Amino acid sequence: MARALAGPPFLTDDPVPTEYRHYEVYTFATTEKNAGISTTTSAPALELNWGALPNVQVSATFPYTLLSVPTSVTASTPQSTPGTTVSGFGDTEFGVKYRFLQETASTPQISFYPSAEFPTGNKNNGIGNGRTWYRFPLWLQKSWGRWTTYGGGGYALNAGAGSTNFFYGGGLLERDLSDDVSVGAEIYAQGPQFVSDKSATFYNVGSYIALTKSVGLLFSIGHSIAGDNESIGYFALEWTGALHPSRAYTSWAGRSSVESAGRF
């Protein structure tokens, strides 16, 4: 099972919802190579974020997934056969991000972002989970000048065969190098996702580059520092806009130009 992506291009999410009546569209590819166990790639994949109400974002993610398992595995894997590569439409995720506390000079902004992943993938060939499962995180953010830090975590409930409930969370530090380029680095930890899994901790570094007013390039790469020997990667193009084109602007992971003056 691939790690859950939260705030593109990172695993850690931020609490900022998409601006009211604005949208974000990500066409992306992710990969996770767990040495001796499997390589999971989602490509092509699509993420849609919509500012449905002030301080409320509705999200949906639709992946096409490829799962490859080496002939000689070094550890048990819960739902795949050694020496096979399978592909198909993966599980579909829906979530609602609600920001209930605004950022001030002395306090961070905070959001609750519950989500559900529905079993639209094929459990029999290892692409899907087999049952709907849920995540319940809180995310916080504080900015000063060109620096931003955000993080948090939550708990996942997964009743799928061979799966387990687990805690997860992370923290990230981000810097605007210019109006068009930002870089960030995170530490992210997660408990075992299934019975034979291990807890894992990752470092991850990434960047956003504004190509135009409404199009951006996002990417990240990381590796485990505890748990299995895992490598992770993410690449995406982002489109942002509004109901009224004259009001459209570029944002990274939902941060508006109003809320993050001087960004992009």
C-alpha positions in Angstrom: 0.0 0.0 0.0 1.5 3.4 -1.0 2.0 6.2 1.5 -0.9 8.7 1.5 0.0 11.9 -0.1 -1.3 15.0 1.7 -0.1 18.4 0.7 1.5 18.4 -2.8 4.3 17.8 -3.2 4.7 16.5 0.4 3.3 13.9 2.7 2.7 16.5 5.4 -0.4 18.7 4.7 -1.1 22.3 5.4 -4.3 23.8 7.0 -5.0 26.3 4.2 -8.2 25.4 2.2 -8.6 26.4 -1.4 -10.0 29.9 -1.7 -13.8 30.2 -1.9 -15.0 29.6 -5.5 -11.5 28.8 -6.7 -10.1 25.5 -7.8 -6.8 23.6 -8.0 -6.2 20.7 -10.4 -3.1 18.5 -10.1 -2.1 16.0 -12.7 0.6 14.0 -11.0 2.7 10.9 -10.7 3.9 9.3 -7.5 6.2 6.3 -6.9 7.2 4.4 -3.8 9.9 1.7 -4.0 10.1 -0.6 -1.0 13.3 -2.6 -1.6 12.6 -6.3 -1.6 8.8 -5.9 -1.3 7.2 -3.9 -4.1 7.2 -0.7 -6.2 3.9 1.2 -6.4 3.4 3.9 -9.0 0.3 6.1 -9.5 0.4 7.6 -13.0 -1.6 9.2 -14.4 -3.4 10.5 -11.4 -5.7 13.5 -10.8 -6.4 15.6 -7.7 -9.2 18.1 -7.6 -9.6 20.8 -4.9 -12.6 23.2 -4.8 -13.3 26.1 -2.4 -16.9 25.1 -1.8 -17.4 27.6 1.1 -15.3 30.2 2.9 -12.7 28.1 4.9 -14.0 24.9 3.4 -12.2 22.8 0.7 -13.7 19.7 -1.0 -11.1 17.3 -2.5 -11.1 14.2 -4.6 -8.2 12.1 -5.9 -8.4 9.5 -8.8 -5.2 7.4 -9.4 -4.3 4.8 -12.0 -1.9 2.5 -10.1 0.8 0.0 -11.1 2.2 -2.5 -8.6 5.4 -4.4 -9.3 6.7 -7.2 -7.0 10.2 -8.7 -7.5 10.7 -12.4 -8.1 12.6 -12.8 -4.8 11.1 -10.8 -2.0 13.0 -10.1 1.2 9.9 -9.6 3.3 6.3 -10.6 3.3 3.8 -8.5 1.3 0.1 -8.6 2.1 -1.7 -8.6 -1.2 0.5 -9.4 -4.2 2.4 -12.3 -5.9 6.2 -12.4 -6.4 7.4 -11.8 -9.9 4.2 -10.0 -11.1 3.3 -6.5 -12.3 -0.4 -5.5 -12.3 -2.2 -2.2 -13.0 -5.6 -0.7 -12.8 -7.7 2.1 -11.5 -6.8 2.6 -7.8 -8.9 3.5 -4.7 -10.6 6.9 -4.9 -10.2 9.4 -2.1 -12.6 12.2 -1.0 -12.0 14.7 1.8 -13.2 18.0 3.3 -10.8 20.5 4.8 -12.3 22.9 7.4 -10.2 25.7 8.8 -11.7 26.6 12.2 -8.9 28.9 13.4 -7.4 31.8 11.5 -3.7 32.7 11.8 -2.8 35.8 13.8 0.5 37.4 14.8 0.7 35.1 17.8 -1.4 32.0 16.9 -1.3 29.5 14.0 -4.2 28.6 11.7 -5.6 25.2 12.3 -7.8 22.9 10.1 -9.5 19.5 10.5 -9.2 17.4 7.3 -11.1 14.1 7.5 -11.0 11.9 4.4 -12.3 8.6 3.2 -10.7 6.2 0.6 -13.2 4.1 -1.3 -12.4 0.6 -2.7 -12.6 1.4 -6.4 -9.4 -0.6 -7.0 -9.1 -4.3 -7.4 -8.2 -5.9 -4.0 -7.6 -9.3 -5.7 -4.6 -8.1 -7.6 -3.2 -5.8 -4.9 -4.3 -2.5 -6.4 -7.1 -1.8 -3.9 -7.6 -1.9 -0.1 -10.8 -3.9 -0.4 -12.8 -1.7 2.1 -13.4 1.9 2.7 -10.9 3.4 5.2 -10.6 6.8 6.9 -8.1 9.4 8.1 -8.7 12.1 10.7 -5.9 14.7 11.0 -5.4 18.2 12.4 -3.0 20.5 10.5 -1.4 23.8 11.8 0.6 26.5 10.1 2.5 29.7 11.0 4.3 32.0 8.7 6.8 34.8 9.1 8.3 36.7 6.2 9.4 34.3 3.5 9.4 31.4 6.0 6.5 29.0 6.6 6.2 26.0 8.9 3.3 23.6 9.1 2.6 20.2 10.4 0.4 18.0 12.5 -1.0 14.5 12.2 -3.9 12.2 13.0 -5.2 8.6 13.1 -6.2 6.3 10.3 -9.0 3.6 10.7 -8.6 0.7 8.2 -10.6 -2.4 8.6 -9.4 -4.0 5.4 -8.1 -7.6 5.4 -4.6 -7.7 6.8 -4.6 -3.9 7.5 -4.2 -2.1 10.8 -5.1 1.3 12.2 -2.2 3.7 12.7 -1.0 7.1 13.7 0.8 9.4 11.3 2.2 13.0 11.3 4.9 15.3 10.1 6.4 18.7 10.1 7.8 20.9 7.3 9.8 24.1 6.9 9.4 26.1 3.7 11.2 29.1 2.2 10.3 31.4 -0.7 13.5 31.9 -2.7 11.7 34.3 -5.0 8.2 35.2 -6.0 8.3 32.2 -8.4 10.3 29.5 -6.5 9.8 27.9 -3.1 11.6 25.0 -1.5 10.8 22.9 1.5 11.9 19.9 3.6 9.9 17.6 5.9 10.1 14.8 8.4 7.2 12.4 8.2 6.4 9.4 10.4 3.7 6.7 10.1 2.8 3.5 12.0 2.4 0.1 10.3 -0.3 0.0 7.6 -0.7 -3.8 7.7 0.1 -6.7 9.9 3.6 -7.4 8.6 4.5 -3.8 8.0 6.9 -1.6 10.1 6.7 1.9 11.4 8.4 4.3 9.0 10.0 7.7 9.1 10.9 9.7 6.0 12.8 12.8 5.0 11.5 14.5 1.9 12.6 17.6 0.0 10.6 19.4 -2.7 10.0 22.6 -4.6 7.3 24.6 -6.4 8.1 26.7 -9.5 5.5 29.1 -11.0 5.5 28.7 -14.7 2.7 31.2 -15.4 0.1 33.0 -13.3 -2.1 29.9 -13.1 0.3 27.0 -13.8 2.9 25.6 -11.5 5.4 22.7 -11.4 5.8 20.7 -8.2 8.2 17.9 -7.3 9.7 16.1 -4.3 12.0 13.2 -3.6 12.7 11.4 -0.3 13.9 8.3 1.5 13.2 6.4 4.7 15.4 7.0 7.7 13.7 4.3 9.9 11.7 1.2 8.9 12.0 -0.5 5.6 14.3 0.7 2.9 11.9 2.9 0.9 12.3 5.7 -1.7 9.5 8.1 -2.6 9.0 10.6 -5.4 6.3 13.0 -6.7 5.9 15.1 -9.8 2.9 17.3 -10.8 1.6 20.1 -12.9 -0.9 22.4 -11.1 -3.6 24.6 -12.6 -5.4 27.1 -10.4 -8.2 29.5 -11.2 -11.5 31.1 -10.2 -15.1 31.4 -11.4 -14.0 34.9 -12.7 -10.7 34.5 -14.7 -9.7 38.1 -13.8 -9.5 37.0 -10.1 -7.4 33.8 -10.7 -4.0 33.6 -9.1 -1.4 31.0 -8.5 -1.1 29.2 -5.1 0.8 26.3 -3.7 -1.2 23.7 -1.8 -4.1 26.2 -1.4 -2.2 29.2 0.0 -3.7 32.3 -1.5 -1.8 35.4 -2.5 -3.9 37.3 0.0 -2.9 35.0 2.9 0.7 34.7 1.9 1.7 38.1 0.6 4.9 38.0 -1.4 4.4 34.4 -2.5 4.3 33.6 -6.2 
